[in-house]
Every structure is written in C-alpha cells, then in structure tokens.
Amino acid sequence: MSDASNLVRKYIVENFMFGDDAGLDDMTSLQASGIIDSTGILELVTFLEERFSIAISDEELIPQNLDSIHNVVCFLNGKCPLRNIL
C-alpha cells in the first residue's frame, strides 16, 4: 500500500468511521456504503488540498476521483505526477 493510500485510509477511518475500518478496502465506495456523505466529501477534499498542496476544482468533484481510496490515490497520482509523495 502506498503512503498516499495509508494517509487517506487513516483520515477516513479516524474522521468518518470512528476508528473502526471493518469492511473498508481500497475499492469500497465511500458514498454507496454510507461512510461519507456530500459534506464528508468536502471535508475529504479540504484534507487532500492541505495535505498534498493541491487545488481541486469543482469539475474534479466526481465519483471517479473521490469515491474510494483507490480512486483518490489514482486522482492524486494524476495531480502530483512529479512529486515523490505517492
């Protein structure tokens, strides 16, 4: 698992799952499973922008980018291709 994946997983578990990651894998749909709602997505976006020093546009707020840990990490890889953080 990559550093980015670990960071995103830790953030989600601590902030939305009360420390219990049962049933959460990298492909779990965060919205369909009820882990994150629309407000939670905005909180996740704020975390990603601050932690990875990126800007996420309104057009990028789509499930393909943010609905699973896997999708978030792929999105980050596209936003930060030259950084050695992922």
Contact map, one row per residue, 1 for C-alpha under 8 A:
11101100000000000000000000000000000000000000000000000000000000000000000000000000000000
11111100000000000000000000000000000000000000000000000000000000000000000000000000000001
11111110000000000000000000000000000000000000000000000000000000000000000000000000000011
01111111000000000000000000000000000000000000000000000000000000000000000010000000000011
11111111100000000000000000000000000000000000000000000000000000000000110010000000000001
11111111110000000000000000000000000000000000000000000000000000000000000000000000000000
00111111111000000000000000000000000000000000000000000000000000000000000000000000000000
00011111111100000000000000000000000000000000000000000000000000000000100100000000000000
00001111111110000000000000000000000000000000000000000000000000000000100000000000000000
00000111111111000000000000000000000000000000000000000000000000000000000000000000000000
00000011111111100000000000000000000000000000000000000000000000000000000000000000000000
00000001111111111000000000000000000000000001000000000000000000000000000000000000000000
00000000111111111111100000000000000000000000000000000000000000000000000000000000000000
00000000011111111111000000000000000000000000000000000000000000000000000000000000000000
00000000001111111110000000000000000000000000000000000000000000000000000000000000000000
00000000000111111100000000000000001100010000000000000000000000000000000000000000000000
00000000000111111111100000000000001000000000000000000000000000000000000000000000000000
00000000000011111111000000000000000000000000000000000000000000000000000000000000000000
00000000000011101111100000000000000000000000000000000000000000000000000000000000000000
00000000000011001111110000000000000000000000000000000000000000000000000000000000000000
00000000000010001011111100000000000000000000000000000000000000000000000000000000000000
00000000000000000001111100000000000000000000000000000000000000000000000000000000000000
00000000000000000000111110010000000000000000000000000000000000000000000000000000000000
00000000000000000000111111010000000000000000000000000000000000000000000000000000000000
00000000000000000000001111110000000000000000000000000000000000000000100000000000000000
00000000000000000000000111110000000000000000000000000000000000000001110000000000000000
00000000000000000000000011111000000000000000000000000000000000000001111000000000000000
00000000000000000000001111111100100000000000000000000000000000000011100000000000000000
00000000000000000000000000111111100000000000000000000000000000000011000000000000000000
00000000000000000000000000011111111100000000000000000000000000000011000000000000000000
00000000000000000000000000001111111110000000000000000000000000000010000000000000000000
00000000000000000000000000001111111000000000000000000000000000000000000000000000000000
00000000000000000000000000011111111100000000000000000000000000000000000000000000000000
00000000000000000000000000000111111110000000000000000000000000000000000000000000000000
00000000000000011000000000000111111110000000000000000000000000000000000000000000000000
00000000000000010000000000000110111111111000000000000000000000000000000000000000000000
00000000000000000000000000000010011111111000000000000000000000000000000000000000000000
00000000000000000000000000000000000111111100000000000000000000000000000000000000000000
00000000000000000000000000000000000111111110000000000000000000000000000000000000000000
00000000000000010000000000000000000111111111000000000000000000000000000000000000000000
00000000000000000000000000000000000111111111100000000000000000000100000000000000000000
00000000000000000000000000000000000001111111110000000000000000000000000000000000000000
00000000000000000000000000000000000000111111111000000000000000000000000000000000000000
00000000000100000000000000000000000000011111111100000000000000000000000000000000000000
00000000000000000000000000000000000000001111111110000001000000000000000000000000000000
00000000000000000000000000000000000000000111111111000000000000000000000000000000000000
00000000000000000000000000000000000000000011111111100000000000000000000000000000000000
00000000000000000000000000000000000000000001111111111100000000000000000000000000000000
00000000000000000000000000000000000000000000111111111111000000000000000000000000000000
00000000000000000000000000000000000000000000011111111100000000000000000000000000000000
00000000000000000000000000000000000000000000001111111000000000000000000000000000000000
00000000000000000000000000000000000000000000000111111100000000000000000000000000000000
00000000000000000000000000000000000000000000000111111110000000000000000000000000000000
00000000000000000000000000000000000000000000000111011111000000000000000000000011000000
00000000000000000000000000000000000000000000000010001111100000000000000000000000000000
00000000000000000000000000000000000000000000100010000111110110000000000000000000000000
00000000000000000000000000000000000000000000000000000011111110000000000000000000000000
00000000000000000000000000000000000000000000000000000001111110000000000000000000000000
00000000000000000000000000000000000000000000000000000000111111000000000000000000000000
00000000000000000000000000000000000000000000000000000001111111001000000000000000000000
00000000000000000000000000000000000000000000000000000001111111101100000000000000000000
00000000000000000000000000000000000000000000000000000000001111111110000000000000000000
00000000000000000000000000000000000000000000000000000000000011111110001000000000000000
00000000000000000000000000000000000000000000000000000000000001111110001000000000000000
00000000000000000000000000000000000000000000000000000000000111111111001101100000000000
00000000000000000000000000000000000000001000000000000000000011111111101100100000000000
00000000000000000000000000011110000000000000000000000000000001111111101100000000000000
00000000000000000000000001111100000000000000000000000000000000001111111100000000000000
00001001100000000000000011110000000000000000000000000000000000000111111110000000000000
00001000000000000000000001100000000000000000000000000000000000000001111111000000000000
00000000000000000000000000100000000000000000000000000000000000111111111111100000000000
00000001000000000000000000000000000000000000000000000000000000001111111111110000000000
00011000000000000000000000000000000000000000000000000000000000000000111111111000000001
00000000000000000000000000000000000000000000000000000000000000001000011111111100000000
00000000000000000000000000000000000000000000000000000000000000001100001111111110000000
00000000000000000000000000000000000000000000000000000000000000000000000111111111000001
00000000000000000000000000000000000000000000000000000000000000000000000011111111100001
00000000000000000000000000000000000000000000000000000000000000000000000001111111100000
00000000000000000000000000000000000000000000000000000100000000000000000000111111100000
00000000000000000000000000000000000000000000000000000100000000000000000000011111111000
00000000000000000000000000000000000000000000000000000000000000000000000000001111111000
00000000000000000000000000000000000000000000000000000000000000000000000000000001111100
00000000000000000000000000000000000000000000000000000000000000000000000000000001111111
00000000000000000000000000000000000000000000000000000000000000000000000000000000011111
00110000000000000000000000000000000000000000000000000000000000000000000000000000001111
01111000000000000000000000000000000000000000000000000000000000000000000010011000001111
